[in-house]
Amino acid sequence: MKVKVIDEECERDLETSINDFLAKDIDVIDIKYQVAIGVSGEEQLYCFSAMIIYH
């Protein structure tokens, strides 16, 4: 069993990265998705990430 963690600044980039990884010949067990939001002054910072558990 292995784990791949992918982290991007926007949802669209995360989707592309996940799809690129899933295009490989792997057996996916599970995918965990998370969004983190931070504030720096008046700016909101987003972090979109996914953990893919696979064989």
N, CA, C and O atoms as a Tripos MOL2 file, in Angstrom:
@<TRIPOS>MOLECULE
protein
  220   219    55     0     0
PROTEIN
NO_CHARGES

@<TRIPOS>ATOM
      1 N           0.8450   -1.1650    0.0000 N.3       1 MET1
      2 CA          0.0000    0.0000    0.0000 C.3       1 MET1
      3 C           0.8980    1.2370    0.0000 C.2       1 MET1
      4 O           1.9240    1.2720    0.6790 O.2       1 MET1
      5 N           0.4970    2.2490   -0.7700 N.am      2 LYS2
      6 CA          1.2520    3.4990   -0.8530 C.3       2 LYS2
      7 C           0.2990    4.6750   -0.7110 C.2       2 LYS2
      8 O          -0.9200    4.5220   -0.7940 O.2       2 LYS2
      9 N           0.8800    5.8590   -0.4940 N.am      3 VAL3
     10 CA          0.1100    7.0900   -0.3450 C.3       3 VAL3
     11 C           0.7160    8.1670   -1.2330 C.2       3 VAL3
     12 O           1.9370    8.3050   -1.3070 O.2       3 VAL3
     13 N          -0.1350    8.9260   -1.9030 N.am      4 LYS4
     14 CA          0.2900   10.0820   -2.7040 C.3       4 LYS4
     15 C          -0.4890   11.2890   -2.1890 C.2       4 LYS4
     16 O          -1.7170   11.2480   -2.1300 O.2       4 LYS4
     17 N           0.2060   12.3590   -1.8180 N.am      5 VAL5
     18 CA         -0.4380   13.5870   -1.3640 C.3       5 VAL5
     19 C          -0.2300   14.6580   -2.4280 C.2       5 VAL5
     20 O           0.8900   14.8900   -2.8840 O.2       5 VAL5
     21 N          -1.3130   15.2980   -2.8110 N.am      6 ILE6
     22 CA         -1.2750   16.3470   -3.8290 C.3       6 ILE6
     23 C          -1.8500   17.6170   -3.2120 C.2       6 ILE6
     24 O          -2.8990   17.5800   -2.5690 O.2       6 ILE6
     25 N          -1.1640   18.7380   -3.4080 N.am      7 ASP7
     26 CA         -1.5580   20.0110   -2.8160 C.3       7 ASP7
     27 C          -1.5260   21.0870   -3.8940 C.2       7 ASP7
     28 O          -0.5190   21.2550   -4.5830 O.2       7 ASP7
     29 N          -2.6200   21.8070   -4.0360 N.am      8 GLU8
     30 CA         -2.6980   22.8750   -5.0400 C.3       8 GLU8
     31 C          -3.3870   24.1010   -4.4440 C.2       8 GLU8
     32 O          -4.0440   24.0140   -3.4060 O.2       8 GLU8
     33 N          -3.2310   25.2410   -5.1120 N.am      9 GLU9
     34 CA         -3.8240   26.4930   -4.6360 C.3       9 GLU9
     35 C          -5.2470   26.7170   -5.1330 C.2       9 GLU9
     36 O          -5.9590   27.5620   -4.5900 O.2       9 GLU9
     37 N          -5.6760   25.9780   -6.1530 N.am     10 CYS10
     38 CA         -7.0540   26.1230   -6.6280 C.3      10 CYS10
     39 C          -7.6250   24.7500   -6.9740 C.2      10 CYS10
     40 O          -6.8880   23.8130   -7.2810 O.2      10 CYS10
     41 N          -8.9330   24.6530   -6.9200 N.am     11 GLU11
     42 CA         -9.6210   23.3810   -7.1570 C.3      11 GLU11
     43 C          -9.3380   22.8070   -8.5390 C.2      11 GLU11
     44 O          -9.1300   21.6010   -8.6780 O.2      11 GLU11
     45 N          -9.3300   23.6410   -9.5420 N.am     12 ARG12
     46 CA         -9.1160   23.1860  -10.9120 C.3      12 ARG12
     47 C          -7.7350   22.5360  -11.0750 C.2      12 ARG12
     48 O          -7.6060   21.5140  -11.7490 O.2      12 ARG12
     49 N          -6.7070   23.1290  -10.4600 N.am     13 ASP13
     50 CA         -5.3670   22.5520  -10.5220 C.3      13 ASP13
     51 C          -5.3100   21.2150   -9.7840 C.2      13 ASP13
     52 O          -4.6440   20.2830  -10.2360 O.2      13 ASP13
     53 N          -6.0040   21.1190   -8.6530 N.am     14 LEU14
     54 CA         -6.0390   19.8590   -7.9140 C.3      14 LEU14
     55 C          -6.7230   18.7770   -8.7380 C.2      14 LEU14
     56 O          -6.2610   17.6380   -8.7860 O.2      14 LEU14
     57 N          -7.8090   19.1340   -9.3730 N.am     15 GLU15
     58 CA         -8.5320   18.1750  -10.2180 C.3      15 GLU15
     59 C          -7.6260   17.6490  -11.3370 C.2      15 GLU15
     60 O          -7.5990   16.4480  -11.6070 O.2      15 GLU15
     61 N          -6.8980   18.5380  -11.9740 N.am     16 THR16
     62 CA         -5.9870   18.1400  -13.0480 C.3      16 THR16
     63 C          -4.8850   17.2240  -12.5160 C.2      16 THR16
     64 O          -4.5740   16.2050  -13.1320 O.2      16 THR16
     65 N          -4.2990   17.5820  -11.3820 N.am     17 SER17
     66 CA         -3.2280   16.7680  -10.8000 C.3      17 SER17
     67 C          -3.7200   15.3850  -10.4000 C.2      17 SER17
     68 O          -3.0200   14.3940  -10.6090 O.2      17 SER17
     69 N          -4.9130   15.3060   -9.8270 N.am     18 ILE18
     70 CA         -5.4800   14.0140   -9.4390 C.3      18 ILE18
     71 C          -5.7500   13.1720  -10.6800 C.2      18 ILE18
     72 O          -5.4010   11.9920  -10.7170 O.2      18 ILE18
     73 N          -6.3660   13.7670  -11.6910 N.am     19 ASN19
     74 CA         -6.6570   13.0160  -12.9170 C.3      19 ASN19
     75 C          -5.3900   12.5190  -13.6000 C.2      19 ASN19
     76 O          -5.3670   11.4070  -14.1290 O.2      19 ASN19
     77 N          -4.3370   13.3300  -13.5950 N.am     20 ASP20
     78 CA         -3.0610   12.9010  -14.1690 C.3      20 ASP20
     79 C          -2.4890   11.7040  -13.4030 C.2      20 ASP20
     80 O          -1.9800   10.7610  -14.0090 O.2      20 ASP20
     81 N          -2.5750   11.7460  -12.0740 N.am     21 PHE21
     82 CA         -2.0700   10.6460  -11.2680 C.3      21 PHE21
     83 C          -2.9080    9.3800  -11.4660 C.2      21 PHE21
     84 O          -2.3620    8.2800  -11.5410 O.2      21 PHE21
     85 N          -4.2230    9.5340  -11.5500 N.am     22 LEU22
     86 CA         -5.1060    8.3800  -11.7160 C.3      22 LEU22
     87 C          -5.0010    7.7500  -13.1040 C.2      22 LEU22
     88 O          -5.4590    6.6260  -13.3060 O.2      22 LEU22
     89 N          -4.4120    8.4520  -14.0480 N.am     23 ALA23
     90 CA         -4.2330    7.9070  -15.3900 C.3      23 ALA23
     91 C          -3.1830    6.7910  -15.4020 C.2      23 ALA23
     92 O          -3.1060    6.0190  -16.3580 O.2      23 ALA23
     93 N          -2.3700    6.7090  -14.3340 N.am     24 LYS24
     94 CA         -1.3910    5.6320  -14.2110 C.3      24 LYS24
     95 C          -2.1190    4.3300  -13.9000 C.2      24 LYS24
     96 O          -3.2760    4.3370  -13.4800 O.2      24 LYS24
     97 N          -1.4440    3.2390  -14.1070 N.am     25 ASP25
     98 CA         -2.0260    1.9170  -13.8530 C.3      25 ASP25
     99 C          -1.8910    1.5840  -12.3660 C.2      25 ASP25
    100 O          -0.9660    0.8780  -11.9660 O.2      25 ASP25
    101 N          -2.8200    2.0970  -11.5460 N.am     26 ILE26
    102 CA         -2.7990    1.8650  -10.1020 C.3      26 ILE26
    103 C          -4.1560    1.3630   -9.6410 C.2      26 ILE26
    104 O          -5.1630    1.5290  -10.3290 O.2      26 ILE26
    105 N          -4.1670    0.7510   -8.4750 N.am     27 ASP27
    106 CA         -5.3950    0.2590   -7.8600 C.3      27 ASP27
    107 C          -5.7220    1.1820   -6.6870 C.2      27 ASP27
    108 O          -5.1170    1.0610   -5.6220 O.2      27 ASP27
    109 N          -6.6730    2.1030   -6.8720 N.am     28 VAL28
    110 CA         -7.0220    3.0850   -5.8500 C.3      28 VAL28
    111 C          -7.8610    2.4270   -4.7640 C.2      28 VAL28
    112 O          -8.8370    1.7310   -5.0460 O.2      28 VAL28
    113 N          -7.4640    2.6590   -3.5200 N.am     29 ILE29
    114 CA         -8.2150    2.1660   -2.3750 C.3      29 ILE29
    115 C          -9.1500    3.2540   -1.8570 C.2      29 ILE29
    116 O         -10.3160    2.9870   -1.5680 O.2      29 ILE29
    117 N          -8.6410    4.4790   -1.7390 N.am     30 ASP30
    118 CA         -9.4440    5.5730   -1.1960 C.3      30 ASP30
    119 C          -8.8140    6.9090   -1.5870 C.2      30 ASP30
    120 O          -7.6180    6.9880   -1.8670 O.2      30 ASP30
    121 N          -9.6350    7.9500   -1.5990 N.am     31 ILE31
    122 CA         -9.1560    9.3140   -1.8110 C.3      31 ILE31
    123 C          -9.7680   10.1900   -0.7270 C.2      31 ILE31
    124 O         -10.9870   10.2090   -0.5530 O.2      31 ILE31
    125 N          -8.9300   10.9090   -0.0050 N.am     32 LYS32
    126 CA         -9.3580   11.8480    1.0360 C.3      32 LYS32
    127 C          -9.1190   13.2550    0.5050 C.2      32 LYS32
    128 O          -8.0720   13.5320   -0.0810 O.2      32 LYS32
    129 N         -10.0930   14.1490    0.7110 N.am     33 TYR33
    130 CA        -10.0340   15.5120    0.1920 C.3      33 TYR33
    131 C         -10.1310   16.4840    1.3580 C.2      33 TYR33
    132 O         -10.8650   16.2420    2.3160 O.2      33 TYR33
    133 N          -9.3780   17.6010    1.2740 N.am     34 GLN34
    134 CA         -9.4030   18.5800    2.3530 C.3      34 GLN34
    135 C          -9.1850   19.9760    1.8010 C.2      34 GLN34
    136 O          -8.4410   20.1690    0.8410 O.2      34 GLN34
    137 N          -9.8430   20.9470    2.4190 N.am     35 VAL35
    138 CA         -9.6450   22.3550    2.0920 C.3      35 VAL35
    139 C          -9.2570   23.0750    3.3790 C.2      35 VAL35
    140 O          -9.9110   22.9160    4.4100 O.2      35 VAL35
    141 N          -8.1970   23.8620    3.3120 N.am     36 ALA36
    142 CA         -7.7750   24.6850    4.4400 C.3      36 ALA36
    143 C          -7.8400   26.1470    4.0060 C.2      36 ALA36
    144 O          -7.4610   26.5010    2.8900 O.2      36 ALA36
    145 N          -8.3280   26.9770    4.9130 N.am     37 ILE37
    146 CA         -8.4550   28.4100    4.6220 C.3      37 ILE37
    147 C          -7.6940   29.1800    5.7000 C.2      37 ILE37
    148 O          -7.8630   28.9370    6.8950 O.2      37 ILE37
    149 N          -6.8600   30.1050    5.2560 N.am     38 GLY38
    150 CA         -6.1270   30.9620    6.1730 C.3      38 GLY38
    151 C          -6.3530   32.4170    5.7960 C.2      38 GLY38
    152 O          -6.7200   32.7290    4.6630 O.2      38 GLY38
    153 N          -6.1310   33.2940    6.7510 N.am     39 VAL39
    154 CA         -6.3040   34.7260    6.5110 C.3      39 VAL39
    155 C          -4.9830   35.4240    6.7930 C.2      39 VAL39
    156 O          -4.3650   35.2160    7.8370 O.2      39 VAL39
    157 N          -4.5600   36.2540    5.8450 N.am     40 SER40
    158 CA         -3.3550   37.0570    5.9920 C.3      40 SER40
    159 C          -3.7350   38.4940    5.6750 C.2      40 SER40
    160 O          -3.8620   38.8660    4.5080 O.2      40 SER40
    161 N          -3.9170   39.2970    6.7120 N.am     41 GLY41
    162 CA         -4.4150   40.6580    6.5070 C.3      41 GLY41
    163 C          -5.8440   40.5960    6.0110 C.2      41 GLY41
    164 O          -6.7130   40.0390    6.6820 O.2      41 GLY41
    165 N          -6.0950   41.1600    4.8490 N.am     42 GLU42
    166 CA         -7.4330   41.1120    4.2520 C.3      42 GLU42
    167 C          -7.5450   40.0290    3.1820 C.2      42 GLU42
    168 O          -8.5930   39.8880    2.5520 O.2      42 GLU42
    169 N          -6.4720   39.2620    2.9730 N.am     43 GLU43
    170 CA         -6.4420   38.2360    1.9340 C.3      43 GLU43
    171 C          -6.7570   36.8600    2.5230 C.2      43 GLU43
    172 O          -6.2630   36.4980    3.5910 O.2      43 GLU43
    173 N          -7.5860   36.1040    1.8050 N.am     44 GLN44
    174 CA         -7.8740   34.7240    2.1860 C.3      44 GLN44
    175 C          -6.9960   33.7980    1.3560 C.2      44 GLN44
    176 O          -6.8800   33.9630    0.1410 O.2      44 GLN44
    177 N          -6.3840   32.8330    2.0120 N.am     45 LEU45
    178 CA         -5.5230   31.8680    1.3450 C.3      45 LEU45
    179 C          -6.1750   30.4940    1.4200 C.2      45 LEU45
    180 O          -6.6060   30.0630    2.4890 O.2      45 LEU45
    181 N          -6.2460   29.8120    0.2890 N.am     46 TYR46
    182 CA         -6.8610   28.4930    0.2250 C.3      46 TYR46
    183 C          -5.8090   27.4500   -0.1160 C.2      46 TYR46
    184 O          -4.8790   27.7090   -0.8800 O.2      46 TYR46
    185 N          -5.9720   26.2720    0.4630 N.am     47 CYS47
    186 CA         -5.1090   25.1360    0.1640 C.3      47 CYS47
    187 C          -6.0160   23.9300   -0.0780 C.2      47 CYS47
    188 O          -6.7000   23.4730    0.8380 O.2      47 CYS47
    189 N          -6.0220   23.4190   -1.2950 N.am     48 PHE48
    190 CA         -6.8310   22.2610   -1.6610 C.3      48 PHE48
    191 C          -5.8940   21.0670   -1.7520 C.2      48 PHE48
    192 O          -4.8990   21.1080   -2.4760 O.2      48 PHE48
    193 N          -6.2070   20.0090   -1.0240 N.am     49 SER49
    194 CA         -5.3200   18.8470   -1.0500 C.3      49 SER49
    195 C          -6.1010   17.5430   -1.0780 C.2      49 SER49
    196 O          -7.2660   17.4740   -0.6850 O.2      49 SER49
    197 N          -5.4230   16.5210   -1.5540 N.am     50 ALA50
    198 CA         -6.0130   15.1840   -1.6150 C.3      50 ALA50
    199 C          -4.9300   14.1730   -1.2720 C.2      50 ALA50
    200 O          -3.7650   14.3270   -1.6400 O.2      50 ALA50
    201 N          -5.3470   13.1350   -0.5570 N.am     51 MET51
    202 CA         -4.4630   12.0200   -0.2650 C.3      51 MET51
    203 C          -5.0520   10.7990   -0.9520 C.2      51 MET51
    204 O          -6.1960   10.4220   -0.6980 O.2      51 MET51
    205 N          -4.2630   10.1870   -1.8220 N.am     52 ILE52
    206 CA         -4.7130    9.0120   -2.5610 C.3      52 ILE52
    207 C          -4.0050    7.7960   -1.9750 C.2      52 ILE52
    208 O          -2.7760    7.7380   -1.9440 O.2      52 ILE52
    209 N          -4.7890    6.8300   -1.5130 N.am     53 ILE53
    210 CA         -4.2530    5.5870   -0.9780 C.3      53 ILE53
    211 C          -4.4280    4.5360   -2.0740 C.2      53 ILE53
    212 O          -5.5270    4.3340   -2.5890 O.2      53 ILE53
    213 N          -3.3190    3.8710   -2.4190 N.am     54 TYR54
    214 CA         -3.3740    2.9660   -3.5690 C.3      54 TYR54
    215 C          -2.3780    1.8220   -3.4190 C.2      54 TYR54
    216 O          -1.5130    1.8400   -2.5430 O.2      54 TYR54
    217 N          -2.5180    0.8330   -4.2870 N.am     55 HIS55
    218 CA         -1.5530   -0.2850   -4.3840 C.3      55 HIS55
    219 C          -0.6900   -0.0380   -5.5890 C.2      55 HIS55
    220 O           0.1990   -0.8370   -5.8860 O.2      55 HIS55
@<TRIPOS>BOND
     1     1     2 1
     2     2     3 1
     3     3     4 2
     4     3     5 am
     5     5     6 1
     6     6     7 1
     7     7     8 2
     8     7     9 am
     9     9    10 1
    10    10    11 1
    11    11    12 2
    12    11    13 am
    13    13    14 1
    14    14    15 1
    15    15    16 2
    16    15    17 am
    17    17    18 1
    18    18    19 1
    19    19    20 2
    20    19    21 am
    21    21    22 1
    22    22    23 1
    23    23    24 2
    24    23    25 am
    25    25    26 1
    26    26    27 1
    27    27    28 2
    28    27    29 am
    29    29    30 1
    30    30    31 1
    31    31    32 2
    32    31    33 am
    33    33    34 1
    34    34    35 1
    35    35    36 2
    36    35    37 am
    37    37    38 1
    38    38    39 1
    39    39    40 2
    40    39    41 am
    41    41    42 1
    42    42    43 1
    43    43    44 2
    44    43    45 am
    45    45    46 1
    46    46    47 1
    47    47    48 2
    48    47    49 am
    49    49    50 1
    50    50    51 1
    51    51    52 2
    52    51    53 am
    53    53    54 1
    54    54    55 1
    55    55    56 2
    56    55    57 am
    57    57    58 1
    58    58    59 1
    59    59    60 2
    60    59    61 am
    61    61    62 1
    62    62    63 1
    63    63    64 2
    64    63    65 am
    65    65    66 1
    66    66    67 1
    67    67    68 2
    68    67    69 am
    69    69    70 1
    70    70    71 1
    71    71    72 2
    72    71    73 am
    73    73    74 1
    74    74    75 1
    75    75    76 2
    76    75    77 am
    77    77    78 1
    78    78    79 1
    79    79    80 2
    80    79    81 am
    81    81    82 1
    82    82    83 1
    83    83    84 2
    84    83    85 am
    85    85    86 1
    86    86    87 1
    87    87    88 2
    88    87    89 am
    89    89    90 1
    90    90    91 1
    91    91    92 2
    92    91    93 am
    93    93    94 1
    94    94    95 1
    95    95    96 2
    96    95    97 am
    97    97    98 1
    98    98    99 1
    99    99   100 2
   100    99   101 am
   101   101   102 1
   102   102   103 1
   103   103   104 2
   104   103   105 am
   105   105   106 1
   106   106   107 1
   107   107   108 2
   108   107   109 am
   109   109   110 1
   110   110   111 1
   111   111   112 2
   112   111   113 am
   113   113   114 1
   114   114   115 1
   115   115   116 2
   116   115   117 am
   117   117   118 1
   118   118   119 1
   119   119   120 2
   120   119   121 am
   121   121   122 1
   122   122   123 1
   123   123   124 2
   124   123   125 am
   125   125   126 1
   126   126   127 1
   127   127   128 2
   128   127   129 am
   129   129   130 1
   130   130   131 1
   131   131   132 2
   132   131   133 am
   133   133   134 1
   134   134   135 1
   135   135   136 2
   136   135   137 am
   137   137   138 1
   138   138   139 1
   139   139   140 2
   140   139   141 am
   141   141   142 1
   142   142   143 1
   143   143   144 2
   144   143   145 am
   145   145   146 1
   146   146   147 1
   147   147   148 2
   148   147   149 am
   149   149   150 1
   150   150   151 1
   151   151   152 2
   152   151   153 am
   153   153   154 1
   154   154   155 1
   155   155   156 2
   156   155   157 am
   157   157   158 1
   158   158   159 1
   159   159   160 2
   160   159   161 am
   161   161   162 1
   162   162   163 1
   163   163   164 2
   164   163   165 am
   165   165   166 1
   166   166   167 1
   167   167   168 2
   168   167   169 am
   169   169   170 1
   170   170   171 1
   171   171   172 2
   172   171   173 am
   173   173   174 1
   174   174   175 1
   175   175   176 2
   176   175   177 am
   177   177   178 1
   178   178   179 1
   179   179   180 2
   180   179   181 am
   181   181   182 1
   182   182   183 1
   183   183   184 2
   184   183   185 am
   185   185   186 1
   186   186   187 1
   187   187   188 2
   188   187   189 am
   189   189   190 1
   190   190   191 1
   191   191   192 2
   192   191   193 am
   193   193   194 1
   194   194   195 1
   195   195   196 2
   196   195   197 am
   197   197   198 1
   198   198   199 1
   199   199   200 2
   200   199   201 am
   201   201   202 1
   202   202   203 1
   203   203   204 2
   204   203   205 am
   205   205   206 1
   206   206   207 1
   207   207   208 2
   208   207   209 am
   209   209   210 1
   210   210   211 1
   211   211   212 2
   212   211   213 am
   213   213   214 1
   214   214   215 1
   215   215   216 2
   216   215   217 am
   217   217   218 1
   218   218   219 1
   219   219   220 2
@<TRIPOS>SUBSTRUCTURE
     1 MET1         2 RESIDUE 1 A MET
     2 LYS2         6 RESIDUE 1 A LYS
     3 VAL3        10 RESIDUE 1 A VAL
     4 LYS4        14 RESIDUE 1 A LYS
     5 VAL5        18 RESIDUE 1 A VAL
     6 ILE6        22 RESIDUE 1 A ILE
     7 ASP7        26 RESIDUE 1 A ASP
     8 GLU8        30 RESIDUE 1 A GLU
     9 GLU9        34 RESIDUE 1 A GLU
    10 CYS10       38 RESIDUE 1 A CYS
    11 GLU11       42 RESIDUE 1 A GLU
    12 ARG12       46 RESIDUE 1 A ARG
    13 ASP13       50 RESIDUE 1 A ASP
    14 LEU14       54 RESIDUE 1 A LEU
    15 GLU15       58 RESIDUE 1 A GLU
    16 THR16       62 RESIDUE 1 A THR
    17 SER17       66 RESIDUE 1 A SER
    18 ILE18       70 RESIDUE 1 A ILE
    19 ASN19       74 RESIDUE 1 A ASN
    20 ASP20       78 RESIDUE 1 A ASP
    21 PHE21       82 RESIDUE 1 A PHE
    22 LEU22       86 RESIDUE 1 A LEU
    23 ALA23       90 RESIDUE 1 A ALA
    24 LYS24       94 RESIDUE 1 A LYS
    25 ASP25       98 RESIDUE 1 A ASP
    26 ILE26      102 RESIDUE 1 A ILE
    27 ASP27      106 RESIDUE 1 A ASP
    28 VAL28      110 RESIDUE 1 A VAL
    29 ILE29      114 RESIDUE 1 A ILE
    30 ASP30      118 RESIDUE 1 A ASP
    31 ILE31      122 RESIDUE 1 A ILE
    32 LYS32      126 RESIDUE 1 A LYS
    33 TYR33      130 RESIDUE 1 A TYR
    34 GLN34      134 RESIDUE 1 A GLN
    35 VAL35      138 RESIDUE 1 A VAL
    36 ALA36      142 RESIDUE 1 A ALA
    37 ILE37      146 RESIDUE 1 A ILE
    38 GLY38      150 RESIDUE 1 A GLY
    39 VAL39      154 RESIDUE 1 A VAL
    40 SER40      158 RESIDUE 1 A SER
    41 GLY41      162 RESIDUE 1 A GLY
    42 GLU42      166 RESIDUE 1 A GLU
    43 GLU43      170 RESIDUE 1 A GLU
    44 GLN44      174 RESIDUE 1 A GLN
    45 LEU45      178 RESIDUE 1 A LEU
    46 TYR46      182 RESIDUE 1 A TYR
    47 CYS47      186 RESIDUE 1 A CYS
    48 PHE48      190 RESIDUE 1 A PHE
    49 SER49      194 RESIDUE 1 A SER
    50 ALA50      198 RESIDUE 1 A ALA
    51 MET51      202 RESIDUE 1 A MET
    52 ILE52      206 RESIDUE 1 A ILE
    53 ILE53      210 RESIDUE 1 A ILE
    54 TYR54      214 RESIDUE 1 A TYR
    55 HIS55      218 RESIDUE 1 A HIS
